[in-house]
Amino acid sequence: MAGAIHVQLRFQGAAGEVTGSQAIVDVFTEGRPHRFLVDCGMFQGGHDADRKNLAGFGVPPESIEFVVLTHAHIDHSGLLPRLCAQGFSGPIYCTAATLDLLEVLLLDSAHIQQSELRRAERRRDAGRWRGPLPEPLYGTEDVQRCIGQCRTVALGKARPLAEGISLTFYDAGHILGSASAVLDIAENPAESQRHGHAPTAVRHRRLAFSGDVGTRGRPIVNDPERISQADILVMESTYGDRLHRSLRETEDELVTIIHSVLRSGGNIVMPAFAVGRTQEVIALLLDMIRQHRLPRLSIFVDSPMATAASRITEAHQHSLDPHSRELFSWAKAHPESVSVRYLTSVDESKGLNQIRGGAVILSASGMCEAGRILHHLFWNLPNPQSAVIITGFQAIGSRGRALVDGAKSLKLFGREIPVKASIHTLGGLSAHGDQDDLLWWCSSIEPAPQHVFITHGEAQASQTFGKSLEQKLKWRNIRVAEPDRAYDC
């Protein structure tokens, strides 16, 4: 079916790593050529992140016709305001829930960048800063411009994007609003228009991006929705080399940790991504309380962004799985069983530092790179009665990864803080599917794709997952994507 359709892919990020997702797609048919991006994410963690974020987009922003955004996480969306500020003026296509979350996340990102600059300026003025000041990637005006360029697309409904190109989103089950993106490209655009972009009516090629595929059976979101056909597949591989613990095992571990810390008189600090993970952890804790596996807890959500994301989640309850909808209704009807406080002010956040025991603190950022979580680590890491529970993926180079890898101390606010609190990793809460989930998702595609590109994974995970596709699904022509290399399909 290749015909006159030629597709060229270049991966500017999430190739050999899990952040900075950005694919440049050039399409050549009998009509005029088209160029678009799928995702435009920020690099996070590691010493090269700042350099990569400032490096550019691989092509002139003004040459990009449109952007397809799979979901709102910063590693997929975080450079969109910079792209718009540098000349991209086309539409950004996403789901309605993604758009609601996007404004919250991007404004927070801009705020963090400005705060880091002001902090560096104060240190420079005090003679404690050497070298160039950090350069913000964008400001709040750039974010608002970006949001104004967004256009929503409903799940499961084909949307024409350009001459001969249509987009269909499928629920990826990763976070609220997340989607896999399927793009149908017609060989003869004029013929395609006469048939209303129906992919079976004319010769076409189907280009599919998995986005971030979720784990089956997780709280809050629905299970991932599979696709049935793809000629070219770009597949994530975050956990392509391992299996997660079951949710039941994760619940058992969480119950054990919390009871132990409560008995010893310490606090429980949980770094959690503000979008998705915080809401999932709250749901899990509520469920354990409802089952009488945990006592009444004092839960503090110390993240303005997580508070906003929780409100957006409630506004999109029709998108949640039935169990979660029922659970949140129970919590509202039984306020005596649980205390969940959403903190917004700095004074409220500082007040948590005076609590010596009995608090469950959820705070961002999820990889412990910035935000209020740093203060809670500062005060609780030296306490052997407290516990830090890691709830999500930690990129190489991040503070969270250092804790997972057994660091004896952590540098916070210019001081080396000893790690005496116990550190726990809950593998069963990942928003990314494990190898079995990813294979299950791929197994519905028949016949096998002509081209498969493995992305969004560290080298070992991507290579291992590629081999598992060859061995278990008998797929061929599988390549682990390399950064900034052109692939012709």
C-alpha positions in Angstrom: 0.0 0.0 0.0 3.0 2.3 -0.1 2.0 3.7 -3.5 2.8 7.3 -3.9 2.7 8.0 -0.1 6.0 8.7 1.5 6.4 9.3 5.2 9.6 10.5 6.9 10.0 10.4 10.7 12.5 12.2 12.9 12.6 11.8 16.7 13.8 14.9 18.4 13.3 13.5 21.8 12.2 10.3 23.7 14.7 8.3 21.7 16.8 6.4 24.0 15.2 8.2 26.9 11.7 8.8 28.3 11.4 12.6 28.2 11.3 15.3 25.5 8.7 13.5 23.3 8.7 15.0 19.8 8.3 13.4 16.4 8.6 15.4 13.2 6.5 13.9 10.5 6.9 14.8 6.8 4.3 13.4 4.5 4.5 13.4 0.7 1.6 12.3 -1.5 0.2 13.3 -4.9 -0.9 16.5 -3.2 1.3 19.1 -1.6 3.7 18.0 1.2 2.7 18.3 4.9 4.8 18.7 8.0 3.5 18.3 11.5 4.6 17.3 15.0 3.3 14.6 17.3 4.0 15.9 20.8 6.4 18.7 21.8 7.7 17.7 25.2 10.3 19.1 27.6 13.4 17.2 28.6 13.4 16.5 32.3 16.2 15.2 34.6 19.9 14.8 33.8 22.6 17.3 33.2 21.8 17.8 29.5 18.1 18.7 30.0 18.6 22.5 29.9 20.8 22.3 26.8 18.3 20.1 25.0 15.4 22.3 25.8 17.2 25.3 24.5 18.6 23.6 21.4 15.6 24.1 19.0 13.1 22.0 17.2 15.0 20.4 14.4 13.0 22.3 11.8 11.8 25.9 11.5 8.7 26.3 13.7 6.9 28.3 11.0 7.3 25.3 8.6 5.1 23.1 10.9 1.5 22.9 9.8 -0.1 21.5 13.0 0.7 19.6 16.2 -1.0 16.5 17.5 -0.8 16.3 21.3 -1.3 12.9 22.9 -1.7 14.1 26.5 -0.8 16.9 28.9 2.2 15.7 30.7 5.1 18.1 30.5 7.4 15.6 28.9 5.0 15.6 25.9 3.7 19.2 26.0 6.2 21.3 27.9 7.9 23.0 24.9 4.6 23.9 23.1 4.7 27.6 24.3 8.3 28.0 23.1 7.3 26.5 19.7 4.5 29.0 19.4 6.7 31.9 20.6 9.3 31.0 17.9 6.9 31.1 15.0 4.5 28.2 15.0 1.0 29.6 14.4 -1.0 26.5 13.4 -3.5 24.4 15.4 -2.7 22.0 18.3 -5.1 19.1 18.3 -5.9 17.3 21.7 -8.8 16.0 23.7 -10.9 18.3 25.8 -9.6 16.9 29.1 -6.1 17.3 27.9 -6.7 21.0 27.1 -8.1 21.6 30.5 -5.1 20.0 32.1 -2.6 21.6 29.7 -3.3 25.2 30.8 -2.6 24.2 34.5 0.6 22.4 33.7 2.1 24.9 31.3 1.3 27.9 33.6 3.0 26.0 36.4 6.0 25.3 34.2 6.3 28.9 33.3 6.0 29.9 37.0 8.7 27.5 38.0 11.1 28.8 35.4 10.5 32.4 36.5 11.0 31.4 40.1 14.3 29.7 39.3 15.5 32.8 37.6 14.6 35.1 40.5 16.3 32.7 42.9 19.4 32.7 40.9 19.4 36.5 40.7 19.1 36.8 44.5 22.1 34.4 44.8 24.1 36.4 42.3 23.4 39.6 44.1 24.5 37.9 47.3 27.7 36.7 45.6 26.7 33.1 45.7 26.1 32.5 42.0 28.7 32.0 39.3 28.2 31.7 35.6 25.2 32.6 33.4 21.7 32.9 34.9 19.1 30.3 33.9 17.2 31.2 30.8 13.4 30.7 31.0 12.1 28.8 28.1 8.9 30.9 28.0 6.5 33.0 30.1 2.9 33.1 30.9 2.0 35.1 27.8 3.5 32.4 25.6 1.4 29.8 27.5 -1.8 31.8 26.8 -0.9 32.1 23.1 -0.3 28.4 23.0 -3.6 27.6 24.7 -5.4 29.8 22.2 -4.1 27.7 19.3 -5.5 24.4 20.8 -8.4 22.6 19.1 -10.2 19.7 20.8 -11.0 16.4 19.1 -13.4 13.8 20.6 -12.2 10.2 21.1 -13.2 7.8 18.4 -14.2 10.4 15.8 -12.1 11.0 12.7 -11.1 14.7 12.3 -9.7 16.1 9.0 -6.5 18.0 9.7 -5.2 18.8 6.3 -5.7 17.8 2.7 -5.7 14.0 2.7 -4.9 13.6 6.4 -7.3 12.7 9.2 -6.8 12.0 12.9 -8.6 9.7 15.2 -7.9 9.6 19.0 -8.3 6.4 21.1 -8.3 6.3 24.9 -4.7 5.4 26.0 -5.7 4.8 29.6 -2.6 6.7 30.8 -4.0 9.9 32.5 -7.2 11.8 32.1 -7.5 12.8 28.4 -4.6 10.7 27.2 -4.9 9.3 23.7 -3.3 7.2 21.1 -3.2 9.0 17.8 -4.0 7.4 14.5 -3.4 9.4 11.3 -4.8 8.2 8.0 -3.0 9.5 5.0 -4.6 9.3 1.6 -2.6 8.6 -1.5 -4.8 10.9 -3.6 -6.1 13.8 -1.4 -8.7 14.9 -3.9 -10.1 11.4 -4.1 -10.0 11.2 -0.3 -12.1 14.3 0.0 -14.8 12.9 -2.3 -15.0 9.9 0.0 -15.1 12.0 3.2 -11.7 10.8 4.4 -13.0 7.3 4.8 -9.8 5.2 5.1 -11.2 2.2 3.3 -12.5 4.1 0.3 -9.1 5.1 -1.2 -5.5 3.9 -1.0 -4.0 5.1 2.2 -1.4 4.5 4.9 -2.1 4.5 8.6 0.4 6.1 10.9 -0.2 5.3 14.6 1.4 6.7 17.7 0.7 4.8 20.8 1.3 7.7 23.1 1.8 6.6 26.7 -0.1 3.4 27.1 -1.6 2.8 30.6 -1.8 -0.2 32.8 -5.0 -2.3 32.8 -7.0 -2.3 36.0 -5.7 0.9 37.5 -7.9 3.4 39.4 -9.3 6.6 37.9 -8.9 6.0 34.1 -10.3 3.4 31.8 -8.2 0.6 30.4 -6.3 1.4 27.2 -8.3 1.1 24.0 -6.5 -0.9 21.3 -6.3 -0.2 17.6 -6.7 -2.8 14.9 -4.5 -1.7 12.1 -1.3 0.4 11.4 1.2 0.5 8.6 3.7 2.5 10.6 3.7 2.3 14.4 5.5 4.5 16.9 5.4 2.6 20.1 6.4 3.6 23.7 8.5 1.3 25.8 8.9 3.0 29.2 8.6 -0.4 31.0 9.2 -2.6 28.1 11.8 -4.7 30.0 9.9 -5.5 33.1 6.6 -6.5 34.8 4.8 -4.4 37.4 3.7 -5.8 40.7 0.0 -6.5 40.9 -2.3 -3.9 42.3 -3.2 -6.2 45.2 0.5 -6.6 46.1 0.9 -2.8 45.9 -2.1 -2.3 48.2 -0.7 -4.8 50.7 2.7 -3.1 50.6 1.2 0.4 51.0 -0.9 -0.8 54.0 2.1 -2.3 55.7 4.3 0.8 55.2 1.6 3.2 56.5 0.8 1.1 59.6 4.5 0.9 60.4 5.1 4.6 60.0 2.0 5.5 62.1 3.1 3.2 64.9 6.6 4.8 64.9 5.3 8.3 64.9 6.7 9.5 61.6 5.3 11.1 58.5 4.7 9.6 55.0 5.9 11.7 52.2 4.8 10.8 48.7 6.3 12.6 45.7 3.5 12.4 43.1 2.9 13.8 39.7 0.2 16.4 40.1 -1.8 15.1 37.1 -2.9 11.6 37.3 -0.7 10.1 40.0 -2.0 12.2 42.9 -5.6 11.4 42.0 -4.8 7.7 41.8 -3.0 7.6 45.1 -5.9 9.4 46.8 -8.3 6.9 45.2 -6.2 4.0 46.5 -6.0 5.4 50.0 -9.8 6.0 50.1 -10.4 2.4 48.9 -8.2 1.0 51.6 -10.0 3.1 54.3 -13.4 2.0 52.9 -12.3 -1.6 53.2 -11.1 -0.9 56.8 -7.5 -1.9 55.9 -6.4 1.6 57.0 -7.5 3.8 59.8 -8.7 7.4 59.3 -5.9 9.3 57.7 -4.9 12.9 57.6 -4.0 13.4 53.9 -2.5 16.7 52.8 -2.2 17.4 49.0 0.4 20.2 48.9 0.4 21.2 45.3 -1.7 24.0 43.7 -1.4 22.2 40.4 -2.6 18.9 41.9 -5.5 20.7 43.5 -6.4 22.2 40.1 -6.0 18.8 38.4 -8.2 17.1 41.0 -11.0 19.7 40.2 -10.6 19.0 36.5 -10.8 15.3 37.2 -14.0 15.8 39.0 -15.4 17.9 36.1 -14.6 15.1 33.7 -16.1 12.3 35.9 -17.8 10.9 32.8 -14.3 9.9 31.6 -13.4 8.0 34.8 -13.8 4.3 35.3 -17.0 3.2 37.2 -15.2 2.1 40.3 -13.6 5.5 40.8 -16.8 7.3 40.3 -18.5 5.2 43.0 -15.5 5.6 45.3 -15.5 9.4 45.2 -19.2 9.4 45.9 -18.6 7.3 49.0 -15.9 9.6 50.2 -18.3 12.6 49.9 -20.9 10.8 51.9 -18.5 9.7 54.7 -16.4 12.8 55.7 -15.9 11.3 59.1 -13.8 8.4 57.5 -11.1 10.4 55.9 -9.6 13.9 55.9 -8.2 15.1 52.5 -7.0 18.7 52.6 -5.9 20.5 49.5 -3.3 23.2 50.4 -2.7 26.2 48.2 -0.9 28.9 50.2 2.7 28.9 51.0 1.9 29.4 54.7 -0.2 26.2 54.7 2.6 24.4 53.1 5.1 25.6 55.6 2.8 24.5 58.4 3.3 20.9 57.4 6.9 21.2 58.5 5.7 21.5 62.1 3.9 18.1 62.0 6.3 15.6 63.5 4.1 12.5 62.8 0.9 11.1 61.5 0.7 13.1 58.2 0.4 11.7 54.7 1.8 14.3 52.4 1.4 14.2 48.6 3.4 16.8 46.8 4.9 17.6 43.5 7.1 17.3 41.5 6.9 13.6 41.0 10.6 13.2 40.3 11.6 15.5 43.2 13.2 18.0 40.8 11.3 21.2 41.9 8.3 22.4 43.8 7.1 22.0 47.4 8.2 18.3 47.6 11.7 19.5 48.1 10.8 21.2 51.4 9.0 18.1 52.7 12.1 16.0 51.8 14.3 18.5 53.6 12.4 18.2 56.8 11.6 14.4 56.7 14.5 12.7 55.1 16.6 13.0 58.3 13.9 11.3 60.4 14.3 7.5 60.6 10.7 7.2 61.7 9.4 8.7 58.5 9.0 7.1 55.1 9.3 8.4 51.5 7.1 6.4 49.1 8.1 6.7 45.4 4.9 6.4 43.3 6.1 6.8 39.7 8.9 6.6 37.2 12.1 8.4 38.1 14.3 9.5 35.2 18.1 9.0 35.3 19.7 12.1 36.9 16.6 13.1 38.9 16.6 13.4 42.7 13.9 10.8 42.9 16.1 8.4 40.9 18.9 9.0 43.4 16.6 8.0 46.3 15.5 4.9 44.4 19.1 4.0 43.8 20.0 4.2 47.5 21.6 7.6 47.9 22.8 8.2 51.4 22.3 12.0 51.1 20.4 14.4 48.9 21.4 18.0 48.1 18.5 20.3 48.9 18.7 24.1 49.0 22.5 24.0 49.0 22.8 21.5 51.8 23.5 17.8 51.9 20.6 16.2 53.7 21.1 12.7 55.2 18.7 10.0 54.0 17.6 8.3 57.2 13.9 7.9 56.4 13.0 4.6 54.7 12.6 4.7 51.0 9.9 2.6 49.2 9.0 2.2 45.6 5.5 1.2 44.6 5.9 -0.5 41.3 2.2 -1.3 40.8 1.0 2.3 40.5 2.7 3.1 37.2 0.7 5.0 34.7 2.8 3.2 32.0 1.9 -0.3 31.1 4.5 -3.0 31.7 5.8 -5.4 29.1 2.7 -7.6 29.2 0.4 -4.5 28.9 2.4 -3.2 25.9 2.4 -6.6 24.2 -1.4 -6.9 24.8 -1.9 -3.5 23.2 0.2 -4.4 20.2 -1.4 -7.8 19.7 -4.6 -6.4 18.3 -2.8 -4.9 15.3 -3.2 -7.2 12.3 -1.4 -7.7 10.0 1.8 -6.7 11.6 2.9 -3.1 10.9 5.4 -2.6 8.0 7.5 -0.3 10.2 7.8 -0.2 14.0 9.7 2.4 15.9 10.4 1.9 19.6 10.5 5.2 21.5 10.0 6.6 25.0 12.3 4.2 26.9 15.8 4.0 28.2 18.1 2.0 26.0 17.7 -1.4 27.7 13.9 -1.1 28.0 13.5 -0.2 24.3 15.8 -2.9 23.1 14.3 -5.6 25.3 10.7 -4.6 24.2 11.7 -4.7 20.5 13.0 -8.2 21.0 9.8 -9.3 22.8 7.8 -8.0 19.8 9.9 -10.2 17.5 9.8 -13.3 19.6 6.2 -13.2 20.9 4.3 -11.4 18.1 6.7 -12.4 15.2 6.9 -8.8 14.1 9.7 -7.7 11.8 11.4 -4.4 10.8 11.5 -3.1 14.3 13.9 -0.3 15.1 14.8 1.5 18.3 14.5 5.1 17.4 17.7 7.2 17.4 17.6 10.9 18.1 17.5 13.3 15.1 17.8 10.6 12.5 15.6 10.6 9.4 13.6 7.4 8.8 11.9 6.9 5.4 8.8 4.8 5.3 
